[in-house]
Amino acid sequence: MDPSDLRTGLAERLAKAEPIDAETFNAACFMLSRALEDLELTVPEAAPLVRRLLRVAGRVIIDTGETGASQDVWPNTRETALQWIDEALRALGYEIEPRVS
């Protein structure tokens, strides 16, 4: 999809008075993650982290908030989200570890 089409379509959906749906939320996360390419951040390594977090948010919303979404996908979605976050944090020198109860 042409990014200008995405922005126009997304702007139209966001301008409506009704609540946004999972698809619109995901599209907003995707568009914002792409917009990071044009921002000059004072800490350049922040961009990949923010990009990944936005994409995680979009994926979680699509998997759990889409009409007809099943709770059965949650374990896989959670695992994928944690993996993506871990990859982003490893680039910054951190890693996710399960909490021992």
C-alpha positions as a printed Julia matrix, in Angstrom:
101×3 Matrix{Float64}:
   0.0     0.0    0.0
   1.21    3.49  -0.83
   2.07    5.25   2.47
   0.13    8.34   1.39
  -2.97    6.17   0.92
  -2.45    4.72   4.39
  -2.2     8.19   5.95
  -5.27    9.47   4.13
  -7.37    6.42   4.9
  -6.2     6.34   8.49
  -6.87   10.04   8.97
 -10.42    9.54   7.68
 -11.01    6.59  10.04
  -9.56    8.45  13.02
 -11.66   11.55  12.27
 -14.91    9.65  12.76
 -16.72   10.06  16.07
 -17.03    6.31  16.62
 -14.41    4.28  18.51
 -11.58    2.9   16.39
 -11.35   -0.79  15.64
  -8.38   -3.14  15.91
  -7.48   -2.75  12.23
  -7.36    1.04  12.54
  -5.29    0.82  15.72
  -2.85   -1.54  14.01
  -2.62    0.73  10.96
  -1.87    3.7   13.22
   0.91    1.76  14.95
   2.35    0.75  11.58
   2.18    4.29  10.2
   3.8     5.72  13.32
   6.55    3.1   13.2
   7.29    4.1    9.6
   7.24    7.8   10.54
  10.2     7.18  12.86
  12.41    7.03   9.75
  11.87   10.77   9.28
  12.47   11.81  12.89
  15.88   12.85  14.09
  16.0    11.57  17.64
  18.67   12.8   20.04
  19.27    9.13  20.9
  19.28    7.24  17.59
  19.07    3.78  19.21
  15.68    4.76  20.62
  14.05    4.51  17.18
  14.37    0.72  16.8
  12.98    0.23  20.31
  10.0     2.49  19.68
   9.41    0.93  16.24
   9.36   -2.55  17.76
   7.06   -1.53  20.63
   4.58    0.02  18.19
   4.59   -3.13  16.07
   4.11   -5.28  19.18
   1.13   -3.15  20.2
  -0.37   -3.46  16.73
   0.1    -7.24  16.65
  -1.44   -7.72  20.1
  -4.45   -5.58  19.16
  -5.0    -7.43  15.87
  -4.7   -10.85  17.52
  -6.92  -10.05  20.49
  -9.15   -7.15  19.48
 -10.24   -8.07  15.96
 -13.89   -9.08  15.6
 -14.07  -12.81  16.13
 -10.63  -13.01  17.72
 -10.12  -16.13  19.79
  -8.59  -16.29  23.24
  -6.77  -19.38  22.0
  -4.24  -17.21  20.12
  -3.18  -15.34  23.27
  -0.36  -17.72  24.35
   1.27  -17.46  20.91
   0.68  -13.69  20.7
   2.16  -13.19  24.17
   5.2   -15.3   23.29
   5.73  -13.4   20.03
   5.34  -10.03  21.77
   7.89  -10.99  24.44
  10.29  -12.28  21.78
  10.07   -9.04  19.78
  10.51   -6.92  22.91
  13.45   -9.08  23.99
  15.1    -8.62  20.56
  14.67   -4.85  20.82
  16.08   -4.78  24.35
  19.03   -7.04  23.49
  20.12   -4.43  20.95
  20.36   -2.07  23.92
  22.21   -4.57  26.11
  19.26   -5.92  28.1
  17.28   -9.14  28.05
  13.96  -10.37  29.36
  13.97  -13.07  31.98
  10.92  -14.75  33.49
  10.15  -13.75  37.05
  10.66  -16.62  39.44
   7.65  -16.95  41.71
